[in-house]
Amino acid sequence: MAHPPLRAQPFFDDKNRAFWQLQSAGWAGYFVLRALGGIANDMGLLFIVPTALATATGFSLTLLMAAAFRRLIKMRPLVTWGVSIVIVGIASAAFSTIEVWAHATFYRPGEMPSGIQFLGAILLDFAILVAWSALYYGINFFILLEAQLDRMTRVESQAASAQLAMLRYQLNPHFLFNTLNSISTLVLLKQTERANAMLSRLSSFLRYTLVNEPESLVPLTQEVETLKLYLDIEKMRFEDRLRAHFDIDPAAAQARLPSLLLQPLVENAIKYAVTPQEEGADISVTARLNGARLHIEVSDSGPGLNDGGSGAIQTQQVTSTGVGLANTRDRLAQAYGGDHRFEIHGSAAGGFGVTIEVPYQTEPGAHP
């Protein structure tokens, strides 16, 4: 059975391993280039020995520099750069002294340099150590920046999840108040069977809200079943005055959207269309695919926007900042950013509707 390819680990995930690999590769390259350069200039194979000593010196000095730089990188920039330059200067002097001594020992044993002559290679060694320091700081600053960006991404994700949780959890107290008030009324009227049925349906509805995470995406079929459960509870209050209709395109049934996204819209329709009218109202939920977009509409046959007497009620519906339209609009913005459409509309014949259009997606782990 074929196994899926292993995901390559980012090179700098293990900083210690990455440092030793780069350190070893860099100084090995330095040794090879210096040795080949000396041999090409007729220095003979003996040139390999002082080159090896110089390489070992540079390797050791940069290990000491790395230990100092690890502490300096966390300090103020002025301290970091000032002390780093001093360290590079001292290390360059030590590097040059050992390198000049090694070459004199093997090539001019009778003319051992003294004093300032030991600094004869300091310019080259200083350039090498400055380049090494620049790479060290550059790589570490890159790693620190990546870590900071990761932290910011996690914080933004947590903030978005918290906002989604806040927006969805504020539905429950509002809905519970109405439902429990109705149950209390049924108990006072001694209609215990209806009260028990309402409590049972309320329990099922709340169990759904607890099982699903606030930021989770659920299939449209599941969202519709939850709406039907909610409407069953409300029909206990309004009976034949509440008439619900669903028209769900089978092709859109598995589309995913934020859980309980449509419940505030239906609740809004009950509040502003069913409640104020003696004959009640029809509430319709339709969903269909429009290319790669999911198109959903929640409408009612209430007073609508153009009714002179009750139009003020619908105006409140539009401008409400409570749990209705504002909640759904905010959740869409949190879940999809700007990649969604949210529109409200009425008609001359009466009625009020909300249209939602979001990207069509079916993968459980996918995010907009």
FIRO-323721 format. One line per 2 residues: their letters; for each residue x, y, z of C-alpha. Coordinates in pm, 1 decimal, m for minus. Example, Ala and Ser with C-alpha at 12.3 -4.5 7.8 and 13.67 -1.06 7.14 Angstrom:
<atoms>
as> 1230.0:m450.0:780.0 | 1367.0:m106.0:714.0
</atoms>
This chain:
<atoms>
ma> 0.0:0.0:0.0 | 139.2:335.5:m101.3
hp> 208.7:577.6:179.9 | 144.3:952.0:142.9
pl> 463.6:1154.4:100.9 | 603.6:1295.3:421.3
ra> 580.0:1670.0:459.1 | 925.1:1827.6:460.0
qp> 1012.2:1997.2:788.6 | 1100.3:2366.4:747.9
ff> 1478.6:2409.6:761.5 | 1476.1:2658.1:1049.5
dd> 1225.4:2469.4:1265.1 | 1523.9:2321.0:1451.2
kn> 1747.2:2625.0:1499.9 | 2030.7:2427.8:1660.4
ra> 2047.8:2176.6:1374.8 | 2026.1:2451.1:1114.1
fw> 2308.6:2646.3:1280.3 | 2550.3:2352.5:1285.3
ql> 2470.6:2258.8:926.0 | 2529.5:2612.5:801.0
qs> 2836.4:2659.1:1021.6 | 2995.5:2337.4:902.7
ag> 2909.8:2393.6:536.7 | 3033.8:2754.1:542.2
wa> 3371.4:2686.3:697.7 | 3420.4:2371.5:488.7
gy> 3367.6:2588.2:181.2 | 3614.9:2843.9:318.5
fv> 3875.5:2570.4:370.0 | 3831.4:2427.6:20.7
lr> 3851.7:2766.8:m152.8 | 4157.3:2883.1:44.2
al> 4336.7:2551.4:m4.4 | 4267.6:2539.6:m378.5
gg> 4373.9:2904.9:m411.4 | 4707.7:2836.5:m237.6
ia> 4778.8:2526.2:m443.1 | 4692.0:2714.4:m763.8
nd> 4950.8:2978.4:m665.0 | 5228.1:2716.4:m628.5
mg> 5218.2:2709.5:m247.1 | 5228.3:2330.0:m256.4
ll> 5026.9:2075.2:m63.8 | 5185.5:2202.8:258.3
fi> 4955.1:2505.2:227.2 | 4670.6:2280.5:339.4
vp> 4810.5:2270.4:696.1 | 4807.7:2645.8:778.2
ta> 4476.9:2673.8:592.5 | 4331.6:2402.0:818.2
la> 4462.6:2588.8:1124.7 | 4308.6:2914.9:1002.2
ta> 3978.7:2739.5:929.3 | 3970.5:2582.1:1275.7
tg> 4044.7:2925.3:1424.1 | 3762.8:3091.7:1232.5
fs> 3526.0:2807.5:1318.6 | 3604.9:2833.2:1690.8
lt> 3595.1:3213.3:1702.3 | 3254.0:3225.0:1535.9
ll> 3119.4:2976.2:1790.0 | 3223.3:3218.3:2065.7
ma> 3072.7:3507.1:1868.1 | 2745.3:3317.3:1827.2
aa> 2725.4:3266.0:2204.2 | 2765.0:3643.2:2254.6
fr> 2530.2:3737.7:1969.2 | 2250.8:3517.8:2111.0
rl> 2240.0:3750.6:2411.6 | 2302.7:4072.9:2222.3
ik> 2017.0:4018.9:1975.2 | 1765.2:4063.8:2259.8
mr> 1908.8:4400.0:2369.4 | 1855.4:4753.0:2245.1
pl> 1980.4:4811.2:1887.1 | 2250.7:5056.3:1997.7
vt> 2395.3:4803.5:2241.5 | 2359.5:4516.6:1994.3
wg> 2542.9:4684.2:1707.3 | 2802.0:4864.6:1918.7
vs> 2912.7:4558.6:2114.8 | 2893.0:4338.3:1804.2
iv> 3138.8:4563.1:1617.6 | 3380.7:4551.9:1910.5
iv> 3353.6:4171.1:1926.1 | 3414.6:4140.2:1549.9
gi> 3719.8:4368.3:1577.8 | 3874.1:4165.4:1861.8
as> 3795.6:3834.9:1687.9 | 3949.4:3964.2:1362.1
aa> 4271.5:4056.8:1544.3 | 4290.7:3710.7:1702.7
fs> 4208.7:3544.2:1369.8 | 4481.3:3741.9:1188.4
ti> 4740.7:3670.4:1459.5 | 4690.2:3293.9:1441.5
ev> 4672.6:3290.8:1061.1 | 4995.4:3495.3:1018.9
wa> 5174.5:3282.4:1279.2 | 5066.9:2960.1:1103.4
ha> 5189.2:3073.6:762.7 | 5518.5:3201.2:906.7
tf> 5574.6:2875.0:1094.1 | 5541.2:2660.7:782.9
yr> 5686.4:2893.3:517.5 | 5926.7:3134.9:693.3
pg> 6030.7:2969.1:1019.8 | 6338.9:3191.3:1045.9
em> 6145.3:3516.4:998.5 | 5878.7:3502.6:1267.8
ps> 5674.6:3827.1:1260.4 | 5636.9:4043.5:1567.8
gi> 5410.2:4318.4:1696.6 | 5176.0:4474.2:1445.0
qf> 5295.1:4233.3:1176.0 | 5059.1:3974.7:1320.7
lg> 4770.9:4194.7:1196.9 | 4878.3:4157.8:834.0
ai> 4566.7:3955.0:743.8 | 4320.3:4152.5:957.2
ll> 4138.9:4320.8:664.1 | 4055.5:3989.3:498.1
df> 3964.5:3825.5:827.9 | 3754.9:4126.1:932.5
ai> 3560.3:4105.4:604.4 | 3500.8:3732.2:657.2
lv> 3377.3:3777.3:1015.2 | 3158.2:4074.3:920.3
aw> 2997.1:3861.6:648.3 | 2948.0:3576.5:898.0
sa> 2793.4:3817.1:1152.4 | 2562.6:3967.0:889.5
ly> 2438.3:3619.6:796.3 | 2394.6:3524.4:1161.6
yg> 2189.0:3831.9:1247.2 | 1998.8:3824.6:918.8
in> 1889.2:3463.1:964.7 | 1798.7:3511.4:1330.7
ff> 1602.6:3828.8:1262.3 | 1418.2:3637.9:989.4
il> 1336.3:3357.8:1236.8 | 1217.8:3609.9:1498.0
le> 999.5:3782.7:1238.2 | 847.9:3451.1:1130.2
aq> 772.6:3362.7:1494.0 | 610.6:3703.0:1548.7
ld> 396.9:3665.1:1236.0 | 289.4:3318.2:1351.6
rm> 189.9:3459.4:1691.0 | m5.2:3741.1:1525.6
tr> m183.5:3492.1:1300.4 | m279.2:3277.5:1599.8
ve> m400.0:3582.4:1793.3 | m610.0:3700.6:1496.0
sq> m756.3:3352.8:1457.1 | m839.8:3335.8:1827.6
aa> m994.5:3682.3:1813.6 | m1208.1:3583.9:1513.4
sa> m1320.7:3264.9:1690.1 | m1405.1:3462.3:2003.2
ql> m1604.1:3712.7:1796.3 | m1794.2:3433.8:1623.3
am> m1865.1:3271.4:1959.7 | m1993.4:3600.1:2099.6
lr> m2217.7:3659.2:1798.1 | m2367.5:3312.0:1808.8
yq> m2399.5:3271.3:2184.9 | m2597.4:3594.3:2211.2
ln> m2877.4:3416.0:2021.0 | m2948.9:3171.8:2301.6
ph> m3055.6:3415.4:2578.6 | m3284.3:3599.1:2335.2
fl> m3446.0:3280.6:2208.2 | m3461.9:3120.1:2553.0
fn> m3645.3:3417.1:2698.4 | m3929.1:3386.3:2446.8
tl> m3948.7:3006.8:2468.1 | m3936.8:2983.7:2846.3
ns> m4196.2:3258.1:2869.5 | m4425.2:3053.4:2643.8
is> m4364.2:2739.4:2849.9 | m4446.0:2933.3:3165.7
tl> m4771.7:3050.7:3008.0 | m4865.2:2694.3:2910.5
vl> m4795.3:2574.7:3263.9 | m5012.3:2849.9:3410.2
lk> m5289.7:2747.2:3170.0 | m5236.2:2385.6:3285.6
qt> m5155.4:2271.6:2931.4 | m4889.2:2031.5:3056.6
er> m4868.2:1813.0:2744.8 | m4791.0:2110.4:2521.2
an> m4546.1:2245.0:2779.6 | m4365.0:1907.2:2793.1
am> m4352.3:1887.2:2412.4 | m4207.2:2236.9:2395.6
ls> m3945.9:2153.1:2660.7 | m3847.2:1838.3:2468.9
rl> m3798.9:2030.9:2145.7 | m3612.4:2306.9:2326.7
ss> m3379.7:2045.0:2474.9 | m3305.2:1903.4:2128.9
fl> m3240.4:2248.2:1987.6 | m3004.2:2348.0:2271.0
ry> m2820.3:2015.4:2241.9 | m2741.6:2106.5:1882.5
tl> m2608.0:2448.8:1982.4 | m2375.8:2289.3:2239.7
vn> m2244.7:2012.9:2012.3 | m2143.5:2242.4:1725.9
ep> m1854.6:2484.2:1767.7 | m1943.3:2849.8:1704.7
es> m1695.1:2879.9:1418.7 | m1775.1:2542.1:1261.6
lv> m1926.3:2496.1:917.3 | m2223.3:2260.4:886.8
pl> m2405.8:2116.7:583.8 | m2706.4:2313.0:462.4
tq> m2926.5:2006.6:525.6 | m2827.2:2011.7:892.9
ev> m2892.8:2386.4:914.1 | m3238.4:2333.7:761.3
et> m3320.9:2052.0:1005.4 | m3222.2:2281.0:1292.3
lk> m3446.3:2555.2:1152.8 | m3735.3:2310.1:1134.6
ly> m3673.1:2214.0:1496.9 | m3673.7:2581.7:1592.4
ld> m3994.5:2644.1:1394.3 | m4161.0:2345.4:1564.6
ie> m4097.9:2520.1:1895.3 | m4238.1:2847.3:1765.2
km> m4543.0:2675.2:1612.9 | m4634.9:2571.8:1966.2
rf> m4680.2:2945.2:2029.7 | m4834.7:3061.0:1702.2
ed> m5003.6:2743.0:1573.3 | m5156.9:2802.4:1227.0
rl> m5045.5:3165.6:1219.6 | m4690.9:3047.2:1145.0
ra> m4657.0:2876.3:806.1 | m4307.6:2767.8:703.5
hf> m4197.6:2659.8:354.2 | m3861.3:2518.3:244.3
di> m3734.0:2494.3:m113.5 | m3382.0:2350.2:m106.6
dp> m3207.3:2258.6:m430.9 | m3066.0:1902.9:m388.9
aa> m2743.1:2021.4:m555.8 | m2694.4:2268.8:m269.5
aq> m2779.2:2027.1:10.9 | m2417.9:1953.9:110.9
ar> m2298.7:2313.1:92.3 | m2143.5:2424.9:420.5
lp> m2208.1:2745.5:606.8 | m2165.8:2875.8:965.5
sl> m2396.0:2696.2:1208.4 | m2715.9:2875.6:1310.4
ll> m2654.7:3144.0:1047.8 | m3017.2:3149.4:929.3
qp> m3193.0:3117.7:1265.6 | m3179.8:3494.2:1346.4
lv> m3337.9:3572.7:1008.5 | m3626.5:3333.5:1071.2
en> m3665.0:3467.5:1423.4 | m3670.7:3819.0:1279.8
ai> m3948.6:3719.6:1037.4 | m4152.4:3571.9:1322.9
ky> m4111.0:3887.0:1529.2 | m4196.9:4138.2:1256.0
av> m4424.7:3939.4:1022.5 | m4606.0:3668.9:1221.4
tp> m4649.4:3840.1:1559.5 | m4811.8:4171.6:1454.9
qe> m5064.1:4017.4:1213.1 | m5378.4:3841.2:1326.8
eg> m5364.4:3605.2:1030.2 | m4993.7:3542.0:1079.6
ad> m4756.9:3506.3:786.0 | m4572.2:3265.5:559.3
is> m4197.0:3225.9:601.0 | m4001.6:3081.2:309.6
vt> m3643.3:2955.5:298.1 | m3497.9:2883.2:m45.8
ar> m3147.1:2774.7:m142.7 | m2986.0:2702.9:m478.0
ln> m2650.1:2694.8:m646.6 | m2552.3:2977.8:m877.9
ga> m2228.2:2859.9:m1036.8 | m1971.0:2839.8:m758.5
rl> m2190.1:3041.9:m521.6 | m2456.1:2936.9:m272.7
hi> m2765.5:3158.2:m297.1 | m3002.2:3162.1:5.4
ev> m3315.8:3368.7:57.2 | m3528.0:3401.0:371.2
sd> m3855.5:3589.5:307.2 | m4191.6:3646.7:472.5
sg> m4538.2:3767.4:375.2 | m4554.3:4027.5:648.0
pg> m4631.6:4400.9:622.5 | m4319.6:4465.5:417.1
ln> m4131.3:4790.8:368.1 | m4402.0:4977.8:177.6
dg> m4690.7:4948.7:418.9 | m4785.3:5287.1:559.1
gs> m4920.4:5168.9:890.9 | m4691.4:4886.0:988.1
ga> m4397.4:4989.6:775.3 | m4238.7:5143.2:1083.2
iq> m4218.1:4796.6:1228.9 | m4029.3:4675.5:924.4
tq> m3805.4:4981.5:934.8 | m3706.7:4874.2:1284.0
qv> m3635.6:4531.8:1139.8 | m3393.4:4679.9:887.2
ts> m3213.0:4914.4:1122.3 | m3209.3:4686.9:1425.4
tg> m2871.0:4641.3:1583.5 | m2991.6:4345.3:1792.5
vg> m2964.1:3975.4:1726.3 | m3143.0:3975.9:1389.6
la> m3002.4:4122.9:1072.6 | m2698.2:4281.7:1237.3
nt> m2594.6:3949.0:1388.9 | m2611.0:3765.9:1056.3
rd> m2430.0:4046.2:875.6 | m2148.4:4042.0:1133.9
rl> m2113.1:3663.0:1122.9 | m2089.6:3667.9:743.9
aq> m1816.7:3933.0:762.7 | m1626.8:3726.1:1020.7
ay> m1655.9:3402.1:822.6 | m1611.5:3523.5:463.2
gg> m1457.5:3870.5:480.4 | m1563.8:4060.9:170.4
dh> m1642.4:3746.4:m29.2 | m2016.7:3744.2:41.1
rf> m2338.7:3928.7:m43.4 | m2603.4:4031.8:209.5
ei> m2908.0:4222.3:84.2 | m3250.4:4312.3:221.5
hg> m3548.5:4376.8:m1.0 | m3925.2:4422.9:2.1
sa> m4195.9:4415.5:m261.4 | m4498.7:4622.8:m359.4
ag> m4725.9:4329.0:m270.1 | m4585.8:4325.0:82.0
gf> m4333.3:4104.1:245.6 | m3972.0:4128.0:344.7
gv> m3670.7:3925.2:235.8 | m3301.9:3876.6:299.7
ti> m3067.8:3740.8:33.6 | m2733.6:3580.2:119.5
ev> m2470.6:3467.0:m128.9 | m2149.9:3293.5:m16.2
py> m1884.2:3070.0:m177.1 | m1994.8:2711.2:m230.9
qt> m1780.0:2470.4:m30.5 | m1829.0:2113.4:89.6
ep> m1504.2:2015.1:264.9 | m1545.2:1987.5:644.8
ga> m1202.4:2141.6:715.3 | m1220.1:2413.8:453.4
hp> m1235.9:2777.7:552.4 | m1347.7:3067.9:338.1
</atoms>
